[in-house]
Amino acid sequence: MLISILYYLVLVFNYFIVGYALSMSSVYFLQVIISIFTTIAYVKKTRHLEYRLMGQSQNMIPISVLVPAYNEEVNIVDSIKSMLNINYQNCEIIVINDGSTDNTLQAVIDTFDLHKINFPVREKVPTKKIHGIYYNPDIPRLRLIDKENGGKSDALNAGINLSRYPYFVSVDADSLLETDAILRIAMTFIKNKHTIAVGGIIRISNGCKIEDGKVASAGLAKNLWAKFQTIEYIRSFLVGRIGWSAFNSLLIISGAFGAFQKEPVLQVGGYTTGTVGEDMELVVKLHKYMLSKKYKYGVSFLPDPICWTQVPEDLKTLYRQRRRWQVGLIDVISRHRDMSLNPRFKAIGILAIPYHFLFEMVSPIVEFLGYFMVPLSWYFGFITLDIMILFFISSVFFGVIISISSLVAEEFTNASFIKAQDFMQLVFIGIVENLFYRQMTVFFRLVGIFSARKYKHTWGVMNRRKFARHGEKN
């Protein structure tokens, strides 16, 4: 009797695992289809726009670029140079030194010959104490805030307080912007006045050559971990985020590169401090506020405004990053659990939040158990070989198809960086990641679930590498 009960329990559990994997893969595949058609339509609409002339126009909406920096001396100067080179006349750049303990502050002051000034700041959002504001009249678009350490959210709130313009873009201090990136973002706000937030695609700068704050030549990273992340980023941004954007249900706009209408952000109290998922938290708060007020609004994602950023090249840093992402996701979903399955919040409550709970927050537990339980159940005779093969197809084979489809979607964009000689290498990486790398990151995220309380307020140290110069070897 006991053996029979155990048998049926194991059988039901295995069917659940297989059904879960099939459901998740089906959603991903649907997003791939939406992504390809959306990207093709977007490219057709924007192919003949004269970006060079538009960027010089004073009629474009004014935008503040906010750059929070904590211990970023390695690449902060190149990052600022890339922003000063952008093809967008009507903008200001505000760098916020968040109490760095390295040479970040002095590097910026010395490179751009900045001087401390008296400048009034209206505190619309409470922040930690500001020690000083720096400026050079020969570079009128650039200002530097030096403040007490309060975390990334607090630094961004300080930038919002100092900003003069009704729109702002948040850019990480280890990132580089393409010259037309801000312009393409701005066009979305101009075309639809109800747009309150826009995300842009993130490319990986590992393997690229940098010259005077610009990507002189794009290339595939030599480091294996960075190559795996190249596939991940393409799949995440070109498939997942475009798919949710099509239903105005995008919950995440990357903190590395995101644009917002300032007034709604102020209405929700700015960035939430005390969380490591401040980028997702802000977007969810905006959805919640706009739907509660029954305002018409849009949150969009574009496949070609490019921001280049570094990714971890060592396993320890990669582990800390993925653990932090999972902790941030758990924190945000928990804070806004009242939205889940609530018709008042439309597609966000009915689809987006339940999906992120079931297939993002809980998935590491289900996947991790599946990788062990299904093969063991087959070995001990609880399930047939057909069920194990079905699990393999749903969890691995579909993953390979989705990764390769993401590469195809990438080729439809205006600015595909994949060279012909790199494409087949990435196809191979897309296969291998589903046999090894994916399972490893599932474990990292699993650790994040069980240590969420411990690391809820902890970012961890992210190791930075100096951008490779043009002509140098990686």
Secondary structure as the mmCIF struct_conf table of DSSP 4:
data_model
#
loop_
_struct_conf.conf_type_id
_struct_conf.id
_struct_conf.beg_label_comp_id
_struct_conf.beg_label_asym_id
_struct_conf.beg_label_seq_id
_struct_conf.end_label_comp_id
_struct_conf.end_label_asym_id
_struct_conf.end_label_seq_id
HELX_RH_AL_P HELX_RH_AL_P1 LEU A 2 THR A 46
TURN_TY1_P TURN_TY1_P1 ARG A 47 HIS A 48
HELX_RH_AL_P HELX_RH_AL_P2 TYR A 51 GLY A 55
TURN_TY1_P TURN_TY1_P2 GLN A 56 GLN A 56
TURN_TY1_P TURN_TY1_P3 GLN A 58 ASN A 59
BEND BEND1 MET A 60 MET A 60
HELX_LH_PP_P HELX_LH_PP_P1 ILE A 61 PRO A 62
STRN STRN1 ILE A 63 ALA A 69
BEND BEND2 TYR A 70 ASN A 71
TURN_TY1_P TURN_TY1_P4 GLU A 73 ASN A 75
HELX_RH_AL_P HELX_RH_AL_P3 ILE A 76 LEU A 84
TURN_TY1_P TURN_TY1_P5 ASN A 85 ASN A 85
BEND BEND3 ILE A 86 ASN A 87
BEND BEND4 GLN A 89 ASN A 90
STRN STRN2 CYS A 91 ASP A 98
BEND BEND5 GLY A 99 GLY A 99
BEND BEND6 THR A 101 ASN A 103
HELX_RH_AL_P HELX_RH_AL_P4 THR A 104 PHE A 112
TURN_TY1_P TURN_TY1_P6 ASP A 113 ASP A 113
STRN STRN3 HIS A 115 ILE A 117
BEND BEND7 LYS A 124 VAL A 125
BEND BEND8 LYS A 128 LYS A 128
HELX_LH_PP_P HELX_LH_PP_P2 LYS A 129 LYS A 129
STRN STRN4 ILE A 130 TYR A 135
TURN_TY1_P TURN_TY1_P7 PRO A 137 ASP A 138
BEND BEND9 ILE A 139 ILE A 139
TURN_TY1_P TURN_TY1_P8 PRO A 140 ARG A 141
STRN STRN5 LEU A 142 LYS A 147
HELX_RH_AL_P HELX_RH_AL_P5 LYS A 152 LEU A 162
BEND BEND10 TYR A 165 PRO A 166
STRN STRN6 TYR A 167 VAL A 171
TURN_TY1_P TURN_TY1_P9 ALA A 173 ASP A 174
STRN STRN7 SER A 175 LEU A 177
TURN_TY1_P TURN_TY1_P10 THR A 179 ASP A 180
HELX_RH_AL_P HELX_RH_AL_P6 ALA A 181 LYS A 191
TURN_TY1_P TURN_TY1_P11 LYS A 193 HIS A 194
STRN STRN8 THR A 195 ILE A 204
TURN_TY1_P TURN_TY1_P12 ASN A 206 GLY A 207
STRN STRN9 LYS A 209 GLU A 211
TURN_TY1_P TURN_TY1_P13 ASP A 212 GLY A 213
STRN STRN10 LYS A 214 SER A 217
BEND BEND11 LYS A 222 ASN A 223
HELX_RH_AL_P HELX_RH_AL_P7 LEU A 224 ARG A 235
HELX_RH_PI_P HELX_RH_PI_P1 SER A 236 ARG A 241
HELX_RH_AL_P HELX_RH_AL_P8 ILE A 242 SER A 245
TURN_TY1_P TURN_TY1_P14 ALA A 246 ASN A 248
TURN_TY1_P TURN_TY1_P15 GLY A 255 ALA A 256
STRN STRN11 PHE A 257 GLN A 261
HELX_RH_AL_P HELX_RH_AL_P9 LYS A 262 GLN A 267
TURN_TY1_P TURN_TY1_P16 VAL A 268 GLY A 269
BEND BEND12 GLY A 270 TYR A 271
HELX_LH_PP_P HELX_LH_PP_P3 THR A 272 THR A 272
BEND BEND13 THR A 273 GLY A 274
BEND BEND14 VAL A 276 VAL A 276
HELX_RH_AL_P HELX_RH_AL_P10 GLU A 278 SER A 292
TURN_TY1_P TURN_TY1_P17 LYS A 293 LYS A 294
STRN STRN12 GLY A 298 THR A 309
BEND BEND15 ASP A 314 ASP A 314
HELX_RH_AL_P HELX_RH_AL_P11 LEU A 315 ARG A 335
TURN_TY1_P TURN_TY1_P18 HIS A 336 HIS A 336
HELX_RH_3T_P HELX_RH_3T_P1 ARG A 337 MET A 339
TURN_TY1_P TURN_TY1_P19 SER A 340 LEU A 341
HELX_RH_3T_P HELX_RH_3T_P2 PRO A 343 PHE A 345
HELX_RH_AL_P HELX_RH_AL_P12 LYS A 346 ALA A 347
HELX_RH_PI_P HELX_RH_PI_P2 ILE A 348 ALA A 352
HELX_RH_AL_P HELX_RH_AL_P13 ILE A 353 HIS A 356
HELX_RH_PI_P HELX_RH_PI_P3 PHE A 357 MET A 361
BEND BEND16 VAL A 362 VAL A 362
HELX_RH_AL_P HELX_RH_AL_P14 SER A 363 TYR A 379
TURN_TY1_P TURN_TY1_P20 PHE A 380 GLY A 381
BEND BEND17 PHE A 382 ILE A 383
HELX_RH_AL_P HELX_RH_AL_P15 LEU A 385 PHE A 392
HELX_RH_PI_P HELX_RH_PI_P4 ILE A 393 PHE A 397
HELX_RH_AL_P HELX_RH_AL_P16 PHE A 398 GLU A 411
TURN_TY1_P TURN_TY1_P21 PHE A 412 PHE A 412
BEND BEND18 THR A 413 THR A 413
TURN_TY1_P TURN_TY1_P22 ASN A 414 ALA A 415
HELX_RH_AL_P HELX_RH_AL_P17 ALA A 420 VAL A 432
HELX_RH_PI_P HELX_RH_PI_P5 GLU A 433 TYR A 437
HELX_RH_AL_P HELX_RH_AL_P18 ARG A 438 PHE A 450
TURN_TY1_P TURN_TY1_P23 SER A 451 HIS A 457
HELX_LH_PP_P HELX_LH_PP_P4 LYS A 466 ALA A 468
STRN STRN13 ARG A 469 ARG A 469
TURN_TY1_P TURN_TY1_P24 HIS A 470 GLY A 471
#
